[in-house]
Amino acid sequence: MAVRPVFVVSQTIPFYKECEVEFKYNGGFAATQKQKNIKAIHEGYILKSPGAKILEISSKSLQSEGVLLSAFNLLKFVPAIDKSIPVENVFQGSKVFSLGGPYTDLYHKTPRDAKRDERLRNSGPLMCFRFTDEVFPLNPKTAFYDWIYINALLENPALCEKITEYDAFTDVEFNPNKSINCQARAAAIFVSLKMSGELEKIKTFNDFLNITYGVK
């Protein structure tokens, strides 16, 4: 058995709720095994919340919009290169370490290669993020990732419309014991902010921190 979180829309800080679901884990790296786990998580959550509309956000999603919303596929415009690239590349290419970075050449790699670049593990402690000549802090821990994911969504109106059809989100690849950032959490925050009318109030990163995390 395994336990994974479902991120649920909520209209109060921190603009999501987390519901743990226990399910029978299907081991293996094949997409079919991942999809069995997705089905098991979703079925477990529906038992707790009948009528919920749940979306898996990952490249393994059984729902086409879930695949498009994956950080490997969702595009964010980068002014420095005058091009839109996957959120994953923006995130990895914005990391600043004590011994190097940001490694903006990662903008031009595949998302998988960007995530696996050895420099991300061999450049000392992570210090901050730098994107569009702005420096972003490490705390709150998921703030920068959530910020760029939400901004990427705003650049994709069709996906903005589609994602609001759901009120709960999962990412089968996310293990809270091993990772911090999660595209399903970011999606839940986006929908929560939109449903609560707070999204249009966010113009800057500081606005985002204030409204979403209560950071002044």
mmCIF file of the C-alpha atoms, coordinates in Angstrom:
data_MODEL
# 
_entry.id   MODEL 
# 
loop_
_atom_site.group_PDB 
_atom_site.id 
_atom_site.type_symbol 
_atom_site.label_atom_id 
_atom_site.label_alt_id 
_atom_site.label_comp_id 
_atom_site.label_asym_id 
_atom_site.label_entity_id 
_atom_site.label_seq_id 
_atom_site.pdbx_PDB_ins_code 
_atom_site.Cartn_x 
_atom_site.Cartn_y 
_atom_site.Cartn_z 
_atom_site.occupancy 
_atom_site.B_iso_or_equiv 
_atom_site.pdbx_formal_charge 
_atom_site.auth_seq_id 
_atom_site.auth_comp_id 
_atom_site.auth_asym_id 
_atom_site.auth_atom_id 
_atom_site.pdbx_PDB_model_num 
ATOM 1   C CA . MET A 1 1   ? 0.000   0.000  0.000   1.00 0.00 ? 1   MET A CA 1 
ATOM 2   C CA . ALA A 1 2   ? 1.046   3.591  -0.559  1.00 0.00 ? 2   ALA A CA 1 
ATOM 3   C CA . VAL A 1 3   ? -0.243  7.047  0.346   1.00 0.00 ? 3   VAL A CA 1 
ATOM 4   C CA . ARG A 1 4   ? -0.349  10.028 -2.014  1.00 0.00 ? 4   ARG A CA 1 
ATOM 5   C CA . PRO A 1 5   ? -1.873  13.516 -1.705  1.00 0.00 ? 5   PRO A CA 1 
ATOM 6   C CA . VAL A 1 6   ? -4.802  14.924 -3.634  1.00 0.00 ? 6   VAL A CA 1 
ATOM 7   C CA . PHE A 1 7   ? -4.731  18.722 -3.834  1.00 0.00 ? 7   PHE A CA 1 
ATOM 8   C CA . VAL A 1 8   ? -8.216  20.148 -3.460  1.00 0.00 ? 8   VAL A CA 1 
ATOM 9   C CA . VAL A 1 9   ? -9.517  23.605 -4.338  1.00 0.00 ? 9   VAL A CA 1 
ATOM 10  C CA . SER A 1 10  ? -10.044 25.898 -1.333  1.00 0.00 ? 10  SER A CA 1 
ATOM 11  C CA . GLN A 1 11  ? -10.924 29.578 -1.269  1.00 0.00 ? 11  GLN A CA 1 
ATOM 12  C CA . THR A 1 12  ? -8.890  30.444 1.823   1.00 0.00 ? 12  THR A CA 1 
ATOM 13  C CA . ILE A 1 13  ? -5.120  30.631 2.497   1.00 0.00 ? 13  ILE A CA 1 
ATOM 14  C CA . PRO A 1 14  ? -3.109  28.673 1.372   1.00 0.00 ? 14  PRO A CA 1 
ATOM 15  C CA . PHE A 1 15  ? -5.728  28.197 -1.384  1.00 0.00 ? 15  PHE A CA 1 
ATOM 16  C CA . TYR A 1 16  ? -5.616  24.426 -1.421  1.00 0.00 ? 16  TYR A CA 1 
ATOM 17  C CA . LYS A 1 17  ? -6.365  21.541 0.898   1.00 0.00 ? 17  LYS A CA 1 
ATOM 18  C CA . GLU A 1 18  ? -4.453  18.294 0.966   1.00 0.00 ? 18  GLU A CA 1 
ATOM 19  C CA . CYS A 1 19  ? -6.260  14.975 1.229   1.00 0.00 ? 19  CYS A CA 1 
ATOM 20  C CA . GLU A 1 20  ? -4.219  11.798 1.649   1.00 0.00 ? 20  GLU A CA 1 
ATOM 21  C CA . VAL A 1 21  ? -5.386  8.698  -0.199  1.00 0.00 ? 21  VAL A CA 1 
ATOM 22  C CA . GLU A 1 22  ? -4.146  5.200  0.567   1.00 0.00 ? 22  GLU A CA 1 
ATOM 23  C CA . PHE A 1 23  ? -4.106  2.809  -2.382  1.00 0.00 ? 23  PHE A CA 1 
ATOM 24  C CA . LYS A 1 24  ? -2.615  -0.437 -3.618  1.00 0.00 ? 24  LYS A CA 1 
ATOM 25  C CA . TYR A 1 25  ? 0.664   0.525  -5.252  1.00 0.00 ? 25  TYR A CA 1 
ATOM 26  C CA . ASN A 1 26  ? 1.582   -0.888 -8.641  1.00 0.00 ? 26  ASN A CA 1 
ATOM 27  C CA . GLY A 1 27  ? 5.366   -0.963 -8.976  1.00 0.00 ? 27  GLY A CA 1 
ATOM 28  C CA . GLY A 1 28  ? 7.357   -0.460 -12.158 1.00 0.00 ? 28  GLY A CA 1 
ATOM 29  C CA . PHE A 1 29  ? 8.315   2.366  -14.489 1.00 0.00 ? 29  PHE A CA 1 
ATOM 30  C CA . ALA A 1 30  ? 5.987   1.525  -17.389 1.00 0.00 ? 30  ALA A CA 1 
ATOM 31  C CA . ALA A 1 31  ? 3.297   4.073  -18.214 1.00 0.00 ? 31  ALA A CA 1 
ATOM 32  C CA . THR A 1 32  ? 0.656   1.379  -17.756 1.00 0.00 ? 32  THR A CA 1 
ATOM 33  C CA . GLN A 1 33  ? 1.766   0.861  -14.145 1.00 0.00 ? 33  GLN A CA 1 
ATOM 34  C CA . LYS A 1 34  ? 1.686   4.591  -13.454 1.00 0.00 ? 34  LYS A CA 1 
ATOM 35  C CA . GLN A 1 35  ? -1.805  4.779  -14.919 1.00 0.00 ? 35  GLN A CA 1 
ATOM 36  C CA . LYS A 1 36  ? -2.990  1.949  -12.683 1.00 0.00 ? 36  LYS A CA 1 
ATOM 37  C CA . ASN A 1 37  ? -1.819  4.013  -9.722  1.00 0.00 ? 37  ASN A CA 1 
ATOM 38  C CA . ILE A 1 38  ? -3.599  7.106  -11.056 1.00 0.00 ? 38  ILE A CA 1 
ATOM 39  C CA . LYS A 1 39  ? -6.847  5.166  -11.305 1.00 0.00 ? 39  LYS A CA 1 
ATOM 40  C CA . ALA A 1 40  ? -6.395  3.764  -7.797  1.00 0.00 ? 40  ALA A CA 1 
ATOM 41  C CA . ILE A 1 41  ? -5.723  7.207  -6.285  1.00 0.00 ? 41  ILE A CA 1 
ATOM 42  C CA . HIS A 1 42  ? -8.702  8.747  -8.062  1.00 0.00 ? 42  HIS A CA 1 
ATOM 43  C CA . GLU A 1 43  ? -11.031 5.905  -7.067  1.00 0.00 ? 43  GLU A CA 1 
ATOM 44  C CA . GLY A 1 44  ? -9.889  6.239  -3.456  1.00 0.00 ? 44  GLY A CA 1 
ATOM 45  C CA . TYR A 1 45  ? -10.534 9.968  -3.462  1.00 0.00 ? 45  TYR A CA 1 
ATOM 46  C CA . ILE A 1 46  ? -13.968 9.642  -5.077  1.00 0.00 ? 46  ILE A CA 1 
ATOM 47  C CA . LEU A 1 47  ? -14.948 7.274  -2.261  1.00 0.00 ? 47  LEU A CA 1 
ATOM 48  C CA . LYS A 1 48  ? -14.130 10.069 0.182   1.00 0.00 ? 48  LYS A CA 1 
ATOM 49  C CA . SER A 1 49  ? -15.611 12.866 -1.940  1.00 0.00 ? 49  SER A CA 1 
ATOM 50  C CA . PRO A 1 50  ? -18.389 11.545 -4.201  1.00 0.00 ? 50  PRO A CA 1 
ATOM 51  C CA . GLY A 1 51  ? -19.055 13.812 -7.153  1.00 0.00 ? 51  GLY A CA 1 
ATOM 52  C CA . ALA A 1 52  ? -15.585 15.365 -7.109  1.00 0.00 ? 52  ALA A CA 1 
ATOM 53  C CA . LYS A 1 53  ? -14.030 16.233 -10.454 1.00 0.00 ? 53  LYS A CA 1 
ATOM 54  C CA . ILE A 1 54  ? -10.424 15.113 -10.300 1.00 0.00 ? 54  ILE A CA 1 
ATOM 55  C CA . LEU A 1 55  ? -7.621  15.574 -12.822 1.00 0.00 ? 55  LEU A CA 1 
ATOM 56  C CA . GLU A 1 56  ? -4.212  13.916 -13.005 1.00 0.00 ? 56  GLU A CA 1 
ATOM 57  C CA . ILE A 1 57  ? -1.599  16.425 -14.136 1.00 0.00 ? 57  ILE A CA 1 
ATOM 58  C CA . SER A 1 58  ? 1.411   14.638 -15.587 1.00 0.00 ? 58  SER A CA 1 
ATOM 59  C CA . SER A 1 59  ? 2.707   13.197 -18.828 1.00 0.00 ? 59  SER A CA 1 
ATOM 60  C CA . LYS A 1 60  ? 1.146   9.870  -17.726 1.00 0.00 ? 60  LYS A CA 1 
ATOM 61  C CA . SER A 1 61  ? -2.347  11.328 -17.332 1.00 0.00 ? 61  SER A CA 1 
ATOM 62  C CA . LEU A 1 62  ? -5.241  9.469  -18.921 1.00 0.00 ? 62  LEU A CA 1 
ATOM 63  C CA . GLN A 1 63  ? -6.862  12.852 -19.615 1.00 0.00 ? 63  GLN A CA 1 
ATOM 64  C CA . SER A 1 64  ? -5.511  14.906 -22.536 1.00 0.00 ? 64  SER A CA 1 
ATOM 65  C CA . GLU A 1 65  ? -5.736  18.194 -20.627 1.00 0.00 ? 65  GLU A CA 1 
ATOM 66  C CA . GLY A 1 66  ? -3.758  16.618 -17.808 1.00 0.00 ? 66  GLY A CA 1 
ATOM 67  C CA . VAL A 1 67  ? -0.925  15.839 -20.224 1.00 0.00 ? 67  VAL A CA 1 
ATOM 68  C CA . LEU A 1 68  ? -0.999  19.378 -21.645 1.00 0.00 ? 68  LEU A CA 1 
ATOM 69  C CA . LEU A 1 69  ? -0.877  20.825 -18.119 1.00 0.00 ? 69  LEU A CA 1 
ATOM 70  C CA . SER A 1 70  ? 2.235   18.846 -17.211 1.00 0.00 ? 70  SER A CA 1 
ATOM 71  C CA . ALA A 1 71  ? 5.239   21.082 -16.451 1.00 0.00 ? 71  ALA A CA 1 
ATOM 72  C CA . PHE A 1 72  ? 6.991   19.182 -19.262 1.00 0.00 ? 72  PHE A CA 1 
ATOM 73  C CA . ASN A 1 73  ? 4.392   20.508 -21.729 1.00 0.00 ? 73  ASN A CA 1 
ATOM 74  C CA . LEU A 1 74  ? 2.880   23.721 -20.318 1.00 0.00 ? 74  LEU A CA 1 
ATOM 75  C CA . LEU A 1 75  ? 4.689   26.644 -21.946 1.00 0.00 ? 75  LEU A CA 1 
ATOM 76  C CA . LYS A 1 76  ? 5.939   29.846 -20.296 1.00 0.00 ? 76  LYS A CA 1 
ATOM 77  C CA . PHE A 1 77  ? 7.192   32.829 -22.294 1.00 0.00 ? 77  PHE A CA 1 
ATOM 78  C CA . VAL A 1 78  ? 10.809  33.808 -21.586 1.00 0.00 ? 78  VAL A CA 1 
ATOM 79  C CA . PRO A 1 79  ? 11.581  37.390 -22.727 1.00 0.00 ? 79  PRO A CA 1 
ATOM 80  C CA . ALA A 1 80  ? 15.355  36.837 -22.783 1.00 0.00 ? 80  ALA A CA 1 
ATOM 81  C CA . ILE A 1 81  ? 15.034  34.296 -25.602 1.00 0.00 ? 81  ILE A CA 1 
ATOM 82  C CA . ASP A 1 82  ? 11.749  35.628 -27.038 1.00 0.00 ? 82  ASP A CA 1 
ATOM 83  C CA . LYS A 1 83  ? 10.301  32.152 -26.893 1.00 0.00 ? 83  LYS A CA 1 
ATOM 84  C CA . SER A 1 84  ? 7.888   30.026 -24.871 1.00 0.00 ? 84  SER A CA 1 
ATOM 85  C CA . ILE A 1 85  ? 9.399   26.939 -23.244 1.00 0.00 ? 85  ILE A CA 1 
ATOM 86  C CA . PRO A 1 86  ? 8.150   24.296 -20.780 1.00 0.00 ? 86  PRO A CA 1 
ATOM 87  C CA . VAL A 1 87  ? 7.695   25.348 -17.160 1.00 0.00 ? 87  VAL A CA 1 
ATOM 88  C CA . GLU A 1 88  ? 10.149  22.630 -16.123 1.00 0.00 ? 88  GLU A CA 1 
ATOM 89  C CA . ASN A 1 89  ? 12.913  24.288 -18.150 1.00 0.00 ? 89  ASN A CA 1 
ATOM 90  C CA . VAL A 1 90  ? 12.143  27.708 -16.678 1.00 0.00 ? 90  VAL A CA 1 
ATOM 91  C CA . PHE A 1 91  ? 12.257  26.286 -13.161 1.00 0.00 ? 91  PHE A CA 1 
ATOM 92  C CA . GLN A 1 92  ? 15.511  24.354 -13.581 1.00 0.00 ? 92  GLN A CA 1 
ATOM 93  C CA . GLY A 1 93  ? 17.179  27.127 -15.613 1.00 0.00 ? 93  GLY A CA 1 
ATOM 94  C CA . SER A 1 94  ? 16.414  29.716 -12.942 1.00 0.00 ? 94  SER A CA 1 
ATOM 95  C CA . LYS A 1 95  ? 18.165  27.991 -10.039 1.00 0.00 ? 95  LYS A CA 1 
ATOM 96  C CA . VAL A 1 96  ? 21.080  29.845 -8.478  1.00 0.00 ? 96  VAL A CA 1 
ATOM 97  C CA . PHE A 1 97  ? 23.555  27.841 -6.389  1.00 0.00 ? 97  PHE A CA 1 
ATOM 98  C CA . SER A 1 98  ? 26.460  28.867 -4.198  1.00 0.00 ? 98  SER A CA 1 
ATOM 99  C CA . LEU A 1 99  ? 28.878  27.662 -6.891  1.00 0.00 ? 99  LEU A CA 1 
ATOM 100 C CA . GLY A 1 100 ? 27.038  28.584 -10.081 1.00 0.00 ? 100 GLY A CA 1 
ATOM 101 C CA . GLY A 1 101 ? 23.864  29.324 -11.960 1.00 0.00 ? 101 GLY A CA 1 
ATOM 102 C CA . PRO A 1 102 ? 21.450  30.202 -13.210 1.00 0.00 ? 102 PRO A CA 1 
ATOM 103 C CA . TYR A 1 103 ? 22.183  27.739 -16.012 1.00 0.00 ? 103 TYR A CA 1 
ATOM 104 C CA . THR A 1 104 ? 20.001  29.362 -18.647 1.00 0.00 ? 104 THR A CA 1 
ATOM 105 C CA . ASP A 1 105 ? 21.297  27.010 -21.345 1.00 0.00 ? 105 ASP A CA 1 
ATOM 106 C CA . LEU A 1 106 ? 18.822  24.560 -19.792 1.00 0.00 ? 106 LEU A CA 1 
ATOM 107 C CA . TYR A 1 107 ? 16.102  26.609 -21.471 1.00 0.00 ? 107 TYR A CA 1 
ATOM 108 C CA . HIS A 1 108 ? 17.134  24.952 -24.722 1.00 0.00 ? 108 HIS A CA 1 
ATOM 109 C CA . LYS A 1 109 ? 17.222  21.333 -23.568 1.00 0.00 ? 109 LYS A CA 1 
ATOM 110 C CA . THR A 1 110 ? 14.381  18.846 -23.333 1.00 0.00 ? 110 THR A CA 1 
ATOM 111 C CA . PRO A 1 111 ? 12.550  19.105 -19.990 1.00 0.00 ? 111 PRO A CA 1 
ATOM 112 C CA . ARG A 1 112 ? 13.820  15.677 -18.961 1.00 0.00 ? 112 ARG A CA 1 
ATOM 113 C CA . ASP A 1 113 ? 17.440  16.534 -19.771 1.00 0.00 ? 113 ASP A CA 1 
ATOM 114 C CA . ALA A 1 114 ? 17.130  19.894 -18.008 1.00 0.00 ? 114 ALA A CA 1 
ATOM 115 C CA . LYS A 1 115 ? 15.853  18.221 -14.854 1.00 0.00 ? 115 LYS A CA 1 
ATOM 116 C CA . ARG A 1 116 ? 18.674  15.657 -14.905 1.00 0.00 ? 116 ARG A CA 1 
ATOM 117 C CA . ASP A 1 117 ? 21.545  18.068 -15.608 1.00 0.00 ? 117 ASP A CA 1 
ATOM 118 C CA . GLU A 1 118 ? 24.452  17.190 -13.318 1.00 0.00 ? 118 GLU A CA 1 
ATOM 119 C CA . ARG A 1 119 ? 25.178  20.826 -12.484 1.00 0.00 ? 119 ARG A CA 1 
ATOM 120 C CA . LEU A 1 120 ? 21.921  20.992 -10.544 1.00 0.00 ? 120 LEU A CA 1 
ATOM 121 C CA . ARG A 1 121 ? 23.421  18.496 -8.095  1.00 0.00 ? 121 ARG A CA 1 
ATOM 122 C CA . ASN A 1 122 ? 27.072  19.554 -8.175  1.00 0.00 ? 122 ASN A CA 1 
ATOM 123 C CA . SER A 1 123 ? 26.933  23.335 -7.685  1.00 0.00 ? 123 SER A CA 1 
ATOM 124 C CA . GLY A 1 124 ? 26.523  23.554 -3.928  1.00 0.00 ? 124 GLY A CA 1 
ATOM 125 C CA . PRO A 1 125 ? 23.424  24.573 -1.954  1.00 0.00 ? 125 PRO A CA 1 
ATOM 126 C CA . LEU A 1 126 ? 20.505  26.233 -3.735  1.00 0.00 ? 126 LEU A CA 1 
ATOM 127 C CA . MET A 1 127 ? 20.525  29.942 -2.832  1.00 0.00 ? 127 MET A CA 1 
ATOM 128 C CA . CYS A 1 128 ? 17.641  31.511 -4.769  1.00 0.00 ? 128 CYS A CA 1 
ATOM 129 C CA . PHE A 1 129 ? 16.026  31.705 -8.212  1.00 0.00 ? 129 PHE A CA 1 
ATOM 130 C CA . ARG A 1 130 ? 16.684  34.315 -10.895 1.00 0.00 ? 130 ARG A CA 1 
ATOM 131 C CA . PHE A 1 131 ? 14.247  34.845 -13.757 1.00 0.00 ? 131 PHE A CA 1 
ATOM 132 C CA . THR A 1 132 ? 13.658  37.903 -15.993 1.00 0.00 ? 132 THR A CA 1 
ATOM 133 C CA . ASP A 1 133 ? 16.303  39.807 -14.010 1.00 0.00 ? 133 ASP A CA 1 
ATOM 134 C CA . GLU A 1 134 ? 14.293  39.329 -10.816 1.00 0.00 ? 134 GLU A CA 1 
ATOM 135 C CA . VAL A 1 135 ? 15.535  37.380 -7.800  1.00 0.00 ? 135 VAL A CA 1 
ATOM 136 C CA . PHE A 1 136 ? 13.083  35.063 -6.051  1.00 0.00 ? 136 PHE A CA 1 
ATOM 137 C CA . PRO A 1 137 ? 13.609  33.676 -2.527  1.00 0.00 ? 137 PRO A CA 1 
ATOM 138 C CA . LEU A 1 138 ? 13.609  30.027 -1.486  1.00 0.00 ? 138 LEU A CA 1 
ATOM 139 C CA . ASN A 1 139 ? 10.847  30.637 1.038   1.00 0.00 ? 139 ASN A CA 1 
ATOM 140 C CA . PRO A 1 140 ? 7.954   30.039 1.025   1.00 0.00 ? 140 PRO A CA 1 
ATOM 141 C CA . LYS A 1 141 ? 9.345   26.781 -0.344  1.00 0.00 ? 141 LYS A CA 1 
ATOM 142 C CA . THR A 1 142 ? 7.003   26.288 -3.308  1.00 0.00 ? 142 THR A CA 1 
ATOM 143 C CA . ALA A 1 143 ? 6.351   29.969 -4.091  1.00 0.00 ? 143 ALA A CA 1 
ATOM 144 C CA . PHE A 1 144 ? 8.578   30.372 -7.155  1.00 0.00 ? 144 PHE A CA 1 
ATOM 145 C CA . TYR A 1 145 ? 7.429   27.138 -8.777  1.00 0.00 ? 145 TYR A CA 1 
ATOM 146 C CA . ASP A 1 146 ? 3.764   27.954 -8.108  1.00 0.00 ? 146 ASP A CA 1 
ATOM 147 C CA . TRP A 1 147 ? 4.313   31.489 -9.449  1.00 0.00 ? 147 TRP A CA 1 
ATOM 148 C CA . ILE A 1 148 ? 5.776   30.454 -12.781 1.00 0.00 ? 148 ILE A CA 1 
ATOM 149 C CA . TYR A 1 149 ? 3.250   27.632 -13.229 1.00 0.00 ? 149 TYR A CA 1 
ATOM 150 C CA . ILE A 1 150 ? 0.318   29.980 -12.599 1.00 0.00 ? 150 ILE A CA 1 
ATOM 151 C CA . ASN A 1 151 ? 1.766   32.613 -14.933 1.00 0.00 ? 151 ASN A CA 1 
ATOM 152 C CA . ALA A 1 152 ? 2.261   29.973 -17.617 1.00 0.00 ? 152 ALA A CA 1 
ATOM 153 C CA . LEU A 1 153 ? -1.384  29.012 -17.251 1.00 0.00 ? 153 LEU A CA 1 
ATOM 154 C CA . LEU A 1 154 ? -2.422  32.635 -17.718 1.00 0.00 ? 154 LEU A CA 1 
ATOM 155 C CA . GLU A 1 155 ? -0.558  32.614 -21.032 1.00 0.00 ? 155 GLU A CA 1 
ATOM 156 C CA . ASN A 1 156 ? -2.670  29.649 -22.187 1.00 0.00 ? 156 ASN A CA 1 
ATOM 157 C CA . PRO A 1 157 ? -6.334  30.764 -22.107 1.00 0.00 ? 157 PRO A CA 1 
ATOM 158 C CA . ALA A 1 158 ? -7.774  27.480 -23.406 1.00 0.00 ? 158 ALA A CA 1 
ATOM 159 C CA . LEU A 1 159 ? -6.119  25.553 -20.582 1.00 0.00 ? 159 LEU A CA 1 
ATOM 160 C CA . CYS A 1 160 ? -7.232  28.199 -18.062 1.00 0.00 ? 160 CYS A CA 1 
ATOM 161 C CA . GLU A 1 161 ? -10.785 27.518 -19.137 1.00 0.00 ? 161 GLU A CA 1 
ATOM 162 C CA . LYS A 1 162 ? -10.396 23.745 -19.048 1.00 0.00 ? 162 LYS A CA 1 
ATOM 163 C CA . ILE A 1 163 ? -8.703  23.487 -15.676 1.00 0.00 ? 163 ILE A CA 1 
ATOM 164 C CA . THR A 1 164 ? -11.542 25.285 -13.888 1.00 0.00 ? 164 THR A CA 1 
ATOM 165 C CA . GLU A 1 165 ? -13.793 22.294 -14.671 1.00 0.00 ? 165 GLU A CA 1 
ATOM 166 C CA . TYR A 1 166 ? -11.959 20.392 -11.917 1.00 0.00 ? 166 TYR A CA 1 
ATOM 167 C CA . ASP A 1 167 ? -11.806 20.760 -8.154  1.00 0.00 ? 167 ASP A CA 1 
ATOM 168 C CA . ALA A 1 168 ? -9.083  18.264 -7.245  1.00 0.00 ? 168 ALA A CA 1 
ATOM 169 C CA . PHE A 1 169 ? -5.693  17.425 -8.738  1.00 0.00 ? 169 PHE A CA 1 
ATOM 170 C CA . THR A 1 170 ? -3.060  14.700 -8.536  1.00 0.00 ? 170 THR A CA 1 
ATOM 171 C CA . ASP A 1 171 ? 0.446   14.088 -9.835  1.00 0.00 ? 171 ASP A CA 1 
ATOM 172 C CA . VAL A 1 172 ? 1.321   10.388 -9.775  1.00 0.00 ? 172 VAL A CA 1 
ATOM 173 C CA . GLU A 1 173 ? 5.047   11.190 -9.926  1.00 0.00 ? 173 GLU A CA 1 
ATOM 174 C CA . PHE A 1 174 ? 4.947   13.383 -6.811  1.00 0.00 ? 174 PHE A CA 1 
ATOM 175 C CA . ASN A 1 175 ? 6.109   11.807 -3.572  1.00 0.00 ? 175 ASN A CA 1 
ATOM 176 C CA . PRO A 1 176 ? 6.023   14.334 -0.695  1.00 0.00 ? 176 PRO A CA 1 
ATOM 177 C CA . ASN A 1 177 ? 8.752   12.358 1.080   1.00 0.00 ? 177 ASN A CA 1 
ATOM 178 C CA . LYS A 1 178 ? 11.148  13.056 -1.786  1.00 0.00 ? 178 LYS A CA 1 
ATOM 179 C CA . SER A 1 179 ? 9.971   16.276 -3.460  1.00 0.00 ? 179 SER A CA 1 
ATOM 180 C CA . ILE A 1 180 ? 8.690   19.729 -2.559  1.00 0.00 ? 180 ILE A CA 1 
ATOM 181 C CA . ASN A 1 181 ? 7.215   21.303 -5.683  1.00 0.00 ? 181 ASN A CA 1 
ATOM 182 C CA . CYS A 1 182 ? 4.157   19.818 -7.338  1.00 0.00 ? 182 CYS A CA 1 
ATOM 183 C CA . GLN A 1 183 ? 2.265   20.800 -10.467 1.00 0.00 ? 183 GLN A CA 1 
ATOM 184 C CA . ALA A 1 184 ? -0.986  19.442 -9.001  1.00 0.00 ? 184 ALA A CA 1 
ATOM 185 C CA . ARG A 1 185 ? -0.664  21.767 -6.004  1.00 0.00 ? 185 ARG A CA 1 
ATOM 186 C CA . ALA A 1 186 ? 0.057   24.726 -8.294  1.00 0.00 ? 186 ALA A CA 1 
ATOM 187 C CA . ALA A 1 187 ? -3.014  23.855 -10.358 1.00 0.00 ? 187 ALA A CA 1 
ATOM 188 C CA . ALA A 1 188 ? -5.207  23.717 -7.261  1.00 0.00 ? 188 ALA A CA 1 
ATOM 189 C CA . ILE A 1 189 ? -3.911  27.115 -6.142  1.00 0.00 ? 189 ILE A CA 1 
ATOM 190 C CA . PHE A 1 190 ? -4.642  28.595 -9.574  1.00 0.00 ? 190 PHE A CA 1 
ATOM 191 C CA . VAL A 1 191 ? -8.240  27.358 -9.614  1.00 0.00 ? 191 VAL A CA 1 
ATOM 192 C CA . SER A 1 192 ? -8.757  28.431 -5.995  1.00 0.00 ? 192 SER A CA 1 
ATOM 193 C CA . LEU A 1 193 ? -7.490  31.947 -6.690  1.00 0.00 ? 193 LEU A CA 1 
ATOM 194 C CA . LYS A 1 194 ? -9.627  32.204 -9.799  1.00 0.00 ? 194 LYS A CA 1 
ATOM 195 C CA . MET A 1 195 ? -12.782 30.931 -8.091  1.00 0.00 ? 195 MET A CA 1 
ATOM 196 C CA . SER A 1 196 ? -12.282 33.284 -5.128  1.00 0.00 ? 196 SER A CA 1 
ATOM 197 C CA . GLY A 1 197 ? -11.753 36.343 -7.353  1.00 0.00 ? 197 GLY A CA 1 
ATOM 198 C CA . GLU A 1 198 ? -8.227  36.868 -6.035  1.00 0.00 ? 198 GLU A CA 1 
ATOM 199 C CA . LEU A 1 199 ? -6.370  35.977 -9.224  1.00 0.00 ? 199 LEU A CA 1 
ATOM 200 C CA . GLU A 1 200 ? -6.964  39.323 -10.925 1.00 0.00 ? 200 GLU A CA 1 
ATOM 201 C CA . LYS A 1 201 ? -5.517  41.127 -7.883  1.00 0.00 ? 201 LYS A CA 1 
ATOM 202 C CA . ILE A 1 202 ? -2.118  39.505 -8.412  1.00 0.00 ? 202 ILE A CA 1 
ATOM 203 C CA . LYS A 1 203 ? 0.131   41.699 -10.546 1.00 0.00 ? 203 LYS A CA 1 
ATOM 204 C CA . THR A 1 204 ? 3.531   41.009 -8.991  1.00 0.00 ? 204 THR A CA 1 
ATOM 205 C CA . PHE A 1 205 ? 5.311   38.231 -7.124  1.00 0.00 ? 205 PHE A CA 1 
ATOM 206 C CA . ASN A 1 206 ? 4.906   40.214 -3.900  1.00 0.00 ? 206 ASN A CA 1 
ATOM 207 C CA . ASP A 1 207 ? 1.153   40.388 -4.519  1.00 0.00 ? 207 ASP A CA 1 
ATOM 208 C CA . PHE A 1 208 ? 1.199   36.625 -4.957  1.00 0.00 ? 208 PHE A CA 1 
ATOM 209 C CA . LEU A 1 209 ? 3.043   36.109 -1.675  1.00 0.00 ? 209 LEU A CA 1 
ATOM 210 C CA . ASN A 1 210 ? 0.688   38.451 0.152   1.00 0.00 ? 210 ASN A CA 1 
ATOM 211 C CA . ILE A 1 211 ? -2.544  36.930 -1.131  1.00 0.00 ? 211 ILE A CA 1 
ATOM 212 C CA . THR A 1 212 ? -1.546  33.260 -1.316  1.00 0.00 ? 212 THR A CA 1 
ATOM 213 C CA . TYR A 1 213 ? 0.724   32.893 1.696   1.00 0.00 ? 213 TYR A CA 1 
ATOM 214 C CA . GLY A 1 214 ? -0.182  35.902 3.799   1.00 0.00 ? 214 GLY A CA 1 
ATOM 215 C CA . VAL A 1 215 ? 3.400   37.176 3.518   1.00 0.00 ? 215 VAL A CA 1 
ATOM 216 C CA . LYS A 1 216 ? 3.629   40.955 3.833   1.00 0.00 ? 216 LYS A CA 1 
# 
